[in-house]
Amino acid sequence: MFVGVNTDASVTRLKGSGRPVVDLQARMALLAELRSVDFVVPFDEDTPLKLIEEIKPDVLVKGGDYEAGSVVGADAVISGGGRVEIVSLLKEFSTTGIIDALNSLE
C-alpha cells in the first residue's frame, strides 16, 4: 500500500501557521511502521492529484470529513476501475482537537 503525505510546506499552506505539529519525517516514519504500508510518498502540492494519477491506486482512502464525490482524484481512480473509501474519523485523535484542548487549558 502507498500512503501519500503532505510536506510540511503543503500543510502550512492548507492549515495555517503553527502547522504541522509533527514534522514530515516523523509522520512518514510513523506511517512506515504500519504493517500494511509498503511505501510512504511525500507530495508538496496542495492536493495529491498528481500522485494519484501517477500511482493509479485500486483504492483511494480519505477521512470521514470528506464525501466520495468531493475527493480529489476520485474520478481518476474510479475511471481506472478502482473505488473510493471514506473512513470514520476518531475525533479524540485529531491534531485540531488536541490543539483546541491544549489552548483551553490556558
N, CA, C and O atoms as a GROMACS GRO file, in nm:
protein
  424
    1MET      N    1   0.084  -0.118   0.000
    1MET     CA    2   0.000   0.000   0.000
    1MET      C    3   0.089   0.125   0.000
    1MET      O    4   0.188   0.132   0.072
    2PHE      N    5   0.050   0.221  -0.081
    2PHE     CA    6   0.114   0.352  -0.086
    2PHE      C    7   0.037   0.448   0.004
    2PHE      O    8  -0.086   0.443   0.009
    3VAL      N    9   0.108   0.533   0.076
    3VAL     CA   10   0.044   0.639   0.154
    3VAL      C   11   0.108   0.770   0.113
    3VAL      O   12   0.229   0.786   0.124
    4GLY      N   13   0.026   0.864   0.065
    4GLY     CA   14   0.074   0.996   0.030
    4GLY      C   15   0.064   1.087   0.151
    4GLY      O   16  -0.036   1.087   0.222
    5VAL      N   17   0.170   1.165   0.175
    5VAL     CA   18   0.176   1.253   0.292
    5VAL      C   19   0.212   1.394   0.246
    5VAL      O   20   0.311   1.414   0.175
    6ASN      N   21   0.132   1.491   0.289
    6ASN     CA   22   0.164   1.631   0.257
    6ASN      C   23   0.298   1.670   0.319
    6ASN      O   24   0.329   1.631   0.432
    7THR      N   25   0.378   1.746   0.244
    7THR     CA   26   0.501   1.801   0.301
    7THR      C   27   0.464   1.906   0.406
    7THR      O   28   0.349   1.948   0.416
    8ASP      N   29   0.562   1.946   0.485
    8ASP     CA   30   0.537   2.048   0.586
    8ASP      C   31   0.489   2.179   0.522
    8ASP      O   32   0.398   2.244   0.574
    9ALA      N   33   0.550   2.217   0.410
    9ALA     CA   34   0.509   2.341   0.343
    9ALA      C   35   0.364   2.333   0.296
    9ALA      O   36   0.290   2.430   0.307
   10SER      N   37   0.325   2.218   0.245
   10SER     CA   38   0.187   2.199   0.199
   10SER      C   39   0.090   2.208   0.316
   10SER      O   40  -0.015   2.272   0.305
   11VAL      N   41   0.124   2.145   0.428
   11VAL     CA   42   0.037   2.151   0.546
   11VAL      C   43   0.022   2.295   0.594
   11VAL      O   44  -0.088   2.338   0.628
   12THR      N   45   0.131   2.369   0.597
   12THR     CA   46   0.125   2.508   0.640
   12THR      C   47   0.035   2.590   0.549
   12THR      O   48  -0.045   2.672   0.596
   13ARG      N   49   0.047   2.569   0.418
   13ARG     CA   50  -0.040   2.641   0.324
   13ARG      C   51  -0.187   2.608   0.349
   13ARG      O   52  -0.273   2.696   0.342
   14LEU      N   53  -0.216   2.482   0.377
   14LEU     CA   54  -0.355   2.438   0.393
   14LEU      C   55  -0.412   2.467   0.530
   14LEU      O   56  -0.530   2.500   0.542
   15LYS      N   57  -0.331   2.456   0.635
   15LYS     CA   58  -0.382   2.464   0.773
   15LYS      C   59  -0.341   2.591   0.846
   15LYS      O   60  -0.399   2.624   0.950
   16GLY      N   61  -0.242   2.664   0.793
   16GLY     CA   62  -0.200   2.788   0.856
   16GLY      C   63  -0.072   2.775   0.936
   16GLY      O   64  -0.017   2.666   0.951
   17SER      N   65  -0.026   2.889   0.988
   17SER     CA   66   0.100   2.890   1.063
   17SER      C   67   0.083   2.807   1.191
   17SER      O   68  -0.026   2.795   1.245
   18GLY      N   69   0.193   2.752   1.236
   18GLY     CA   70   0.189   2.666   1.353
   18GLY      C   71   0.160   2.521   1.318
   18GLY      O   72   0.161   2.435   1.406
   19ARG      N   73   0.134   2.494   1.193
   19ARG     CA   74   0.110   2.358   1.148
   19ARG      C   75   0.214   2.323   1.042
   19ARG      O   76   0.254   2.412   0.967
   20PRO      N   77   0.258   2.202   1.033
   20PRO     CA   78   0.214   2.088   1.110
   20PRO      C   79   0.274   2.087   1.250
   20PRO      O   80   0.376   2.152   1.276
   21VAL      N   81   0.212   2.015   1.338
   21VAL     CA   82   0.261   1.998   1.474
   21VAL      C   83   0.372   1.893   1.473
   21VAL      O   84   0.472   1.908   1.543
   22VAL      N   85   0.353   1.788   1.395
   22VAL     CA   86   0.452   1.681   1.380
   22VAL      C   87   0.512   1.695   1.241
   22VAL      O   88   0.439   1.703   1.142
   23ASP      N   89   0.646   1.699   1.232
   23ASP     CA   90   0.708   1.725   1.103
   23ASP      C   91   0.699   1.605   1.008
   23ASP      O   92   0.666   1.493   1.049
   24LEU      N   93   0.729   1.631   0.882
   24LEU     CA   94   0.715   1.532   0.776
   24LEU      C   95   0.791   1.403   0.806
   24LEU      O   96   0.735   1.294   0.793
   25GLN      N   97   0.916   1.415   0.847
   25GLN     CA   98   0.996   1.294   0.870
   25GLN      C   99   0.934   1.206   0.978
   25GLN      O  100   0.932   1.083   0.964
   26ALA      N  101   0.883   1.266   1.084
   26ALA     CA  102   0.821   1.189   1.192
   26ALA      C  103   0.690   1.126   1.145
   26ALA      O  104   0.662   1.010   1.177
   27ARG      N  105   0.610   1.201   1.069
   27ARG     CA  106   0.484   1.146   1.017
   27ARG      C  107   0.510   1.029   0.923
   27ARG      O  108   0.442   0.927   0.929
   28MET      N  109   0.610   1.045   0.836
   28MET     CA  110   0.643   0.937   0.743
   28MET      C  111   0.697   0.815   0.817
   28MET      O  112   0.662   0.702   0.782
   29ALA      N  113   0.780   0.836   0.917
   29ALA     CA  114   0.836   0.724   0.994
   29ALA      C  115   0.726   0.646   1.065
   29ALA      O  116   0.726   0.524   1.067
   30LEU      N  117   0.632   0.719   1.124
   30LEU     CA  118   0.520   0.654   1.193
   30LEU      C  119   0.438   0.569   1.097
   30LEU      O  120   0.407   0.454   1.127
   31LEU      N  121   0.404   0.625   0.982
   31LEU     CA  122   0.324   0.551   0.883
   31LEU      C  123   0.401   0.431   0.827
   31LEU      O  124   0.342   0.325   0.803
   32ALA      N  125   0.531   0.446   0.807
   32ALA     CA  126   0.612   0.337   0.752
   32ALA      C  127   0.617   0.217   0.845
   32ALA      O  128   0.644   0.105   0.801
   33GLU      N  129   0.593   0.238   0.973
   33GLU     CA  130   0.594   0.128   1.070
   33GLU      C  131   0.468   0.042   1.065
   33GLU      O  132   0.467  -0.068   1.121
   34LEU      N  133   0.364   0.090   1.000
   34LEU     CA  134   0.241   0.011   0.990
   34LEU      C  135   0.264  -0.106   0.896
   34LEU      O  136   0.316  -0.089   0.786
   35ARG      N  137   0.225  -0.225   0.938
   35ARG     CA  138   0.248  -0.347   0.859
   35ARG      C  139   0.190  -0.340   0.719
   35ARG      O  140   0.248  -0.393   0.625
   36SER      N  141   0.076  -0.275   0.704
   36SER     CA  142   0.009  -0.272   0.575
   36SER      C  143   0.068  -0.170   0.478
   36SER      O  144   0.032  -0.169   0.360
   37VAL      N  145   0.158  -0.087   0.525
   37VAL     CA  146   0.215   0.020   0.441
   37VAL      C  147   0.345  -0.027   0.378
   37VAL      O  148   0.439  -0.067   0.447
   38ASP      N  149   0.350  -0.021   0.244
   38ASP     CA  150   0.471  -0.058   0.170
   38ASP      C  151   0.558   0.063   0.138
   38ASP      O  152   0.681   0.055   0.145
   39PHE      N  153   0.493   0.175   0.102
   39PHE     CA  154   0.566   0.295   0.063
   39PHE      C  155   0.496   0.418   0.118
   39PHE      O  156   0.374   0.427   0.117
   40VAL      N  157   0.576   0.513   0.167
   40VAL     CA  158   0.524   0.642   0.211
   40VAL      C  159   0.585   0.745   0.118
   40VAL      O  160   0.708   0.756   0.106
   41VAL      N  161   0.499   0.822   0.052
   41VAL     CA  162   0.544   0.914  -0.052
   41VAL      C  163   0.500   1.055  -0.016
   41VAL      O  164   0.380   1.081  -0.002
   42PRO      N  165   0.596   1.149  -0.002
   42PRO     CA  166   0.557   1.288   0.025
   42PRO      C  167   0.513   1.358  -0.103
   42PRO      O  168   0.561   1.326  -0.212
   43PHE      N  169   0.422   1.454  -0.089
   43PHE     CA  170   0.386   1.538  -0.203
   43PHE      C  171   0.373   1.681  -0.154
   43PHE      O  172   0.322   1.707  -0.045
   44ASP      N  173   0.421   1.775  -0.238
   44ASP     CA  174   0.427   1.915  -0.198
   44ASP      C  175   0.310   1.998  -0.248
   44ASP      O  176   0.290   2.112  -0.206
   45GLU      N  177   0.232   1.941  -0.339
   45GLU     CA  178   0.118   2.014  -0.392
   45GLU      C  179   0.008   2.020  -0.285
   45GLU      O  180   0.013   1.947  -0.186
   46ASP      N  181  -0.089   2.107  -0.305
   46ASP     CA  182  -0.198   2.119  -0.208
   46ASP      C  183  -0.294   2.000  -0.213
   46ASP      O  184  -0.366   1.974  -0.117
   47THR      N  185  -0.294   1.928  -0.324
   47THR     CA  186  -0.376   1.806  -0.335
   47THR      C  187  -0.286   1.694  -0.389
   47THR      O  188  -0.183   1.722  -0.451
   48PRO      N  189  -0.325   1.569  -0.366
   48PRO     CA  190  -0.244   1.457  -0.416
   48PRO      C  191  -0.280   1.413  -0.558
   48PRO      O  192  -0.244   1.302  -0.597
   49LEU      N  193  -0.349   1.497  -0.634
   49LEU     CA  194  -0.396   1.456  -0.766
   49LEU      C  195  -0.285   1.401  -0.855
   49LEU      O  196  -0.299   1.294  -0.914
   50LYS      N  197  -0.174   1.472  -0.864
   50LYS     CA  198  -0.063   1.429  -0.950
   50LYS      C  199  -0.012   1.291  -0.905
   50LYS      O  200   0.014   1.205  -0.988
   51LEU      N  201   0.002   1.272  -0.775
   51LEU     CA  202   0.048   1.144  -0.721
   51LEU      C  203  -0.052   1.032  -0.752
   51LEU      O  204  -0.012   0.923  -0.791
   52ILE      N  205  -0.179   1.061  -0.734
   52ILE     CA  206  -0.285   0.962  -0.762
   52ILE      C  207  -0.283   0.922  -0.909
   52ILE      O  208  -0.294   0.804  -0.942
   53GLU      N  209  -0.267   1.021  -0.998
   53GLU     CA  210  -0.264   0.992  -1.142
   53GLU      C  211  -0.141   0.911  -1.179
   53GLU      O  212  -0.146   0.830  -1.272
   54GLU      N  213  -0.030   0.931  -1.107
   54GLU     CA  214   0.092   0.854  -1.133
   54GLU      C  215   0.082   0.711  -1.082
   54GLU      O  216   0.116   0.617  -1.153
   55ILE      N  217   0.035   0.696  -0.960
   55ILE     CA  218   0.031   0.564  -0.895
   55ILE      C  219  -0.086   0.480  -0.945
   55ILE      O  220  -0.075   0.357  -0.955
   56LYS      N  221  -0.197   0.545  -0.976
   56LYS     CA  222  -0.319   0.475  -1.022
   56LYS      C  223  -0.362   0.368  -0.920
   56LYS      O  224  -0.364   0.249  -0.952
   57PRO      N  225  -0.398   0.411  -0.799
   57PRO     CA  226  -0.435   0.313  -0.697
   57PRO      C  227  -0.567   0.243  -0.727
   57PRO      O  228  -0.653   0.297  -0.797
   58ASP      N  229  -0.581   0.123  -0.673
   58ASP     CA  230  -0.707   0.050  -0.683
   58ASP      C  231  -0.809   0.104  -0.584
   58ASP      O  232  -0.930   0.101  -0.610
   59VAL      N  233  -0.759   0.154  -0.471
   59VAL     CA  234  -0.846   0.208  -0.366
   59VAL      C  235  -0.787   0.341  -0.321
   59VAL      O  236  -0.668   0.351  -0.293
   60LEU      N  237  -0.872   0.442  -0.313
   60LEU     CA  238  -0.834   0.574  -0.262
   60LEU      C  239  -0.911   0.593  -0.131
   60LEU      O  240  -1.034   0.588  -0.130
   61VAL      N  241  -0.838   0.615  -0.023
   61VAL     CA  242  -0.900   0.626   0.109
   61VAL      C  243  -0.884   0.768   0.161
   61VAL      O  244  -0.776   0.827   0.155
   62LYS      N  245  -0.995   0.823   0.211
   62LYS     CA  246  -0.994   0.956   0.273
   62LYS      C  247  -1.072   0.951   0.403
   62LYS      O  248  -1.152   0.860   0.426
   63GLY      N  249  -1.047   1.050   0.488
   63GLY     CA  250  -1.114   1.056   0.617
   63GLY      C  251  -1.259   1.099   0.605
   63GLY      O  252  -1.301   1.154   0.504
   64GLY      N  253  -1.334   1.072   0.711
   64GLY     CA  254  -1.478   1.095   0.715
   64GLY      C  255  -1.523   1.239   0.704
   64GLY      O  256  -1.643   1.265   0.699
   65ASP      N  257  -1.429   1.333   0.698
   65ASP     CA  258  -1.467   1.472   0.677
   65ASP      C  259  -1.484   1.501   0.527
   65ASP      O  260  -1.505   1.616   0.488
   66TYR      N  261  -1.473   1.398   0.446
   66TYR     CA  262  -1.493   1.410   0.300
   66TYR      C  263  -1.613   1.327   0.258
   66TYR      O  264  -1.656   1.237   0.330
   67GLU      N  265  -1.666   1.359   0.141
   67GLU     CA  266  -1.768   1.277   0.076
   67GLU      C  267  -1.704   1.224  -0.052
   67GLU      O  268  -1.625   1.294  -0.115
   68ALA      N  269  -1.737   1.101  -0.090
   68ALA     CA  270  -1.672   1.036  -0.203
   68ALA      C  271  -1.672   1.123  -0.328
   68ALA      O  272  -1.573   1.124  -0.402
   69GLY      N  273  -1.779   1.196  -0.353
   69GLY     CA  274  -1.788   1.278  -0.473
   69GLY      C  275  -1.696   1.399  -0.473
   69GLY      O  276  -1.671   1.457  -0.578
   70SER      N  277  -1.646   1.438  -0.357
   70SER     CA  278  -1.560   1.556  -0.349
   70SER      C  279  -1.412   1.523  -0.327
   70SER      O  280  -1.330   1.614  -0.308
   71VAL      N  281  -1.378   1.397  -0.329
   71VAL     CA  282  -1.239   1.355  -0.306
   71VAL      C  283  -1.156   1.381  -0.432
   71VAL      O  284  -1.190   1.334  -0.540
   72VAL      N  285  -1.049   1.455  -0.416
   72VAL     CA  286  -0.958   1.483  -0.527
   72VAL      C  287  -0.900   1.351  -0.576
   72VAL      O  288  -0.849   1.271  -0.497
   73GLY      N  289  -0.908   1.328  -0.705
   73GLY     CA  290  -0.854   1.207  -0.766
   73GLY      C  291  -0.954   1.093  -0.775
   73GLY      O  292  -0.924   0.990  -0.835
   74ALA      N  293  -1.072   1.110  -0.717
   74ALA     CA  294  -1.172   1.004  -0.720
   74ALA      C  295  -1.207   0.965  -0.863
   74ALA      O  296  -1.218   0.846  -0.895
   75ASP      N  297  -1.225   1.063  -0.950
   75ASP     CA  298  -1.260   1.034  -1.089
   75ASP      C  299  -1.153   0.948  -1.156
   75ASP      O  300  -1.186   0.854  -1.229
   76ALA      N  301  -1.026   0.981  -1.132
   76ALA     CA  302  -0.917   0.905  -1.192
   76ALA      C  303  -0.916   0.761  -1.143
   76ALA      O  304  -0.893   0.669  -1.221
   77VAL      N  305  -0.940   0.742  -1.014
   77VAL     CA  306  -0.940   0.607  -0.956
   77VAL      C  307  -1.058   0.526  -1.007
   77VAL      O  308  -1.043   0.411  -1.048
   78ILE      N  309  -1.175   0.586  -1.005
   78ILE     CA  310  -1.296   0.517  -1.048
   78ILE      C  311  -1.290   0.483  -1.197
   78ILE      O  312  -1.329   0.374  -1.238
   79SER      N  313  -1.242   0.577  -1.279
   79SER     CA  314  -1.233   0.551  -1.423
   79SER      C  315  -1.133   0.440  -1.454
   79SER      O  316  -1.140   0.377  -1.560
   80GLY      N  317  -1.039   0.416  -1.363
   80GLY     CA  318  -0.944   0.307  -1.380
   80GLY      C  319  -0.992   0.177  -1.320
   80GLY      O  320  -0.917   0.079  -1.314
   81GLY      N  321  -1.118   0.174  -1.275
   81GLY     CA  322  -1.174   0.052  -1.220
   81GLY      C  323  -1.160   0.040  -1.068
   81GLY      O  324  -1.198  -0.062  -1.011
   82GLY      N  325  -1.107   0.144  -1.004
   82GLY     CA  326  -1.089   0.141  -0.859
   82GLY      C  327  -1.209   0.196  -0.785
   82GLY      O  328  -1.315   0.220  -0.844
   83ARG      N  329  -1.191   0.215  -0.656
   83ARG     CA  330  -1.301   0.266  -0.573
   83ARG      C  331  -1.247   0.365  -0.470
   83ARG      O  332  -1.127   0.370  -0.442
   84VAL      N  333  -1.339   0.443  -0.415
   84VAL     CA  334  -1.307   0.541  -0.312
   84VAL      C  335  -1.371   0.494  -0.182
   84VAL      O  336  -1.490   0.460  -0.179
   85GLU      N  337  -1.294   0.492  -0.075
   85GLU     CA  338  -1.344   0.453   0.057
   85GLU      C  339  -1.330   0.572   0.152
   85GLU      O  340  -1.225   0.637   0.156
   86ILE      N  341  -1.434   0.598   0.227
   86ILE     CA  342  -1.431   0.703   0.329
   86ILE      C  343  -1.431   0.634   0.464
   86ILE      O  344  -1.520   0.554   0.494
   87VAL      N  345  -1.331   0.665   0.546
   87VAL     CA  346  -1.320   0.602   0.679
   87VAL      C  347  -1.358   0.702   0.787
   87VAL      O  348  -1.334   0.822   0.774
   88SER      N  349  -1.416   0.652   0.893
   88SER     CA  350  -1.459   0.738   1.004
   88SER      C  351  -1.338   0.800   1.073
   88SER      O  352  -1.233   0.738   1.087
   89LEU      N  353  -1.357   0.924   1.117
   89LEU     CA  354  -1.253   0.991   1.194
   89LEU      C  355  -1.268   0.956   1.342
   89LEU      O  356  -1.380   0.934   1.390
   90LEU      N  357  -1.157   0.952   1.411
   90LEU     CA  358  -1.158   0.935   1.556
   90LEU      C  359  -1.132   1.072   1.615
   90LEU      O  360  -1.018   1.117   1.624
   91LYS      N  361  -1.239   1.138   1.656
   91LYS     CA  362  -1.231   1.278   1.698
   91LYS      C  363  -1.125   1.302   1.805
   91LYS      O  364  -1.056   1.404   1.802
   92GLU      N  365  -1.112   1.209   1.897
   92GLU     CA  366  -1.017   1.228   2.006
   92GLU      C  367  -0.871   1.218   1.961
   92GLU      O  368  -0.780   1.244   2.040
   93PHE      N  369  -0.848   1.181   1.834
   93PHE     CA  370  -0.712   1.170   1.784
   93PHE      C  371  -0.678   1.274   1.678
   93PHE      O  372  -0.573   1.263   1.613
   94SER      N  373  -0.761   1.374   1.658
   94SER     CA  374  -0.730   1.475   1.557
   94SER      C  375  -0.633   1.578   1.613
   94SER      O  376  -0.640   1.615   1.731
   95THR      N  377  -0.543   1.623   1.528
   95THR     CA  378  -0.448   1.726   1.570
   95THR      C  379  -0.521   1.853   1.610
   95THR      O  380  -0.485   1.917   1.708
   96THR      N  381  -0.624   1.889   1.535
   96THR     CA  382  -0.702   2.008   1.568
   96THR      C  383  -0.765   1.995   1.706
   96THR      O  384  -0.764   2.090   1.784
   97GLY      N  385  -0.820   1.878   1.737
   97GLY     CA  386  -0.880   1.854   1.868
   97GLY      C  387  -0.778   1.864   1.980
   97GLY      O  388  -0.808   1.919   2.086
   98ILE      N  389  -0.658   1.812   1.957
   98ILE     CA  390  -0.552   1.819   2.058
   98ILE      C  391  -0.510   1.964   2.080
   98ILE      O  392  -0.492   2.007   2.194
   99ILE      N  393  -0.494   2.039   1.972
   99ILE     CA  394  -0.455   2.181   1.983
   99ILE      C  395  -0.563   2.258   2.057
   99ILE      O  396  -0.532   2.339   2.145
  100ASP      N  397  -0.691   2.235   2.023
  100ASP     CA  398  -0.801   2.303   2.090
  100ASP      C  399  -0.802   2.271   2.240
  100ASP      O  400  -0.823   2.360   2.322
  101ALA      N  401  -0.779   2.146   2.274
  101ALA     CA  402  -0.778   2.106   2.416
  101ALA      C  403  -0.664   2.173   2.491
  101ALA      O  404  -0.681   2.218   2.604
  102LEU      N  405  -0.548   2.180   2.429
  102LEU     CA  406  -0.433   2.247   2.492
  102LEU      C  407  -0.458   2.396   2.509
  102LEU      O  408  -0.424   2.454   2.612
  103ASN      N  409  -0.518   2.457   2.408
  103ASN     CA  410  -0.547   2.601   2.416
  103ASN      C  411  -0.652   2.632   2.525
  103ASN      O  412  -0.651   2.739   2.584
  104SER      N  413  -0.740   2.538   2.549
  104SER     CA  414  -0.843   2.562   2.652
  104SER      C  415  -0.786   2.555   2.793
  104SER      O  416  -0.851   2.598   2.888
  105LEU      N  417  -0.665   2.500   2.807
  105LEU     CA  418  -0.600   2.492   2.939
  105LEU      C  419  -0.537   2.626   2.979
  105LEU      O  420  -0.505   2.647   3.096
  106GLU      N  421  -0.519   2.713   2.883
  106GLU     CA  422  -0.451   2.841   2.912
  106GLU      C  423  -0.540   2.936   2.988
  106GLU      O  424  -0.498   3.047   3.020
   0.00000   0.00000   0.00000
